[in-house]
Amino acid sequence: MEISDRDFLIKLLETPSPSGYEQPIQEVVRQRLAGITQDVSTDVHGNVIGAINPSAALRIMLAGHCDQIGLLIQYIDAEGYISVQPIGGWDPMQLIGMRVTIWTAGGAVPGVMSRKPIHLLTDEERKVVPKMKDLWIDIGAKDKTDAERVVSVGDPVTLELRFQPLMGSLAASPAMDDKIGLWVVLEAFRRAAKEPLSCGLFVVSTVQEEIGLRGAQTSSFGIDPHVAIAVDVTHATDCPTIDKKQSGDIALGRGPVVYRGPNMNPRVVERLLEAGRVAGIPVQIAASGRATPTDANVLQTCRSGVATGLVSVPNRYMHSAVETVCLEDADHTADLLATFIRSLNEAMSWIP
């Protein structure tokens, strides 16, 4: 990646955006889009939308969700320890011992996610997978009154947000799902806009994907696209204990993943693969025999139907503090989409 693009990705990753609390990252997105197009809007749901040629006969929509999984303060006990409920899908084992940040009206409050030490667990407790109710956040408060001076029930919580470069082109961070996809759609929009387009191009930073694909549903209804591409992450299977027979053969560094299956329009898939061949971009193919748990699911069924594709960036250790991707895969994904967009015209048929 160009250093400016890398810096913007880091800015996305280190800006909090738990589902329902996406305002900080959406301001970052608005600023980015303002440098590309004057047509930038925010809908009542909080989706940020950029457009080029919005009145064109053929409308294309790119969707990347800006929200991340998080936690919500549920209860503060007499000693000042904080219980939480999940926002999105968590494995509680991933939370034990994590540094966290509570995002309050007064600013960020650091804390640590804790449980009873292993030395004090009974034999029976050691055999049981901990539940969210068995964990708590310690912010160092003396008691409930002390804690309530700085935090409130309903405040959102994230893991400590930090970008960690690894060897080669790999990088780890919380919320690669789906800030790497958000970076891709914004960058594809920027790259495609360098040349005149024969279509109307819309890019959407969608909200609340992690709690029900909500932002994609509302924004696509407003845009009414003919073609839509959701960009998300998918499970990389190039690490121990994952069965490729069950989960497919997907690796970091081998390029974007184009999905095939009933959730994806076959003509969109064909044109995405052709774009990869034309641009010399390595592409991996994955299969899903049902509606995918991504924005593509609701895009496909918007209004009278949308020709939908799903392009994914391989991601190891999803929904953890160390989600790991290859930055070259993200760069190739943006190029793939820009090539795809530039190849389109209103005479094309999307009928399967």
Secondary structure, 3 states (H helix, E strand, C coil): CCHHHHHHHHHHHCCCCECCCCHHHHHHHHHHHHCCCCCEEECCCCCEEEEECCCCCCEEEEEEECCECEEEEEEECCCCCEEEEEECCCCHHHCCCCEEEEEECCEEEEEEEECCCHHHCCHHHHCCCCCHHHCEEECCCCCHHHHHCCCCCCCEEEECCCCEECCCCEEECCCHHHHHHHHHHHHHHHHHCCCCCCCEEEEEEECCHHHCCHHHHHHHHHHCCCEEEEEEEEECCCCCCCCHHHHCCCCCCCCCEEEECCCCCHHHHHHHHHHHHHHCCCCEEEECCCCCCCHHHHHHCCCCCCEEEEEEEEEECCCCCCCEEEHHHHHHHHHHHHHHHHCCCCCCCCCC
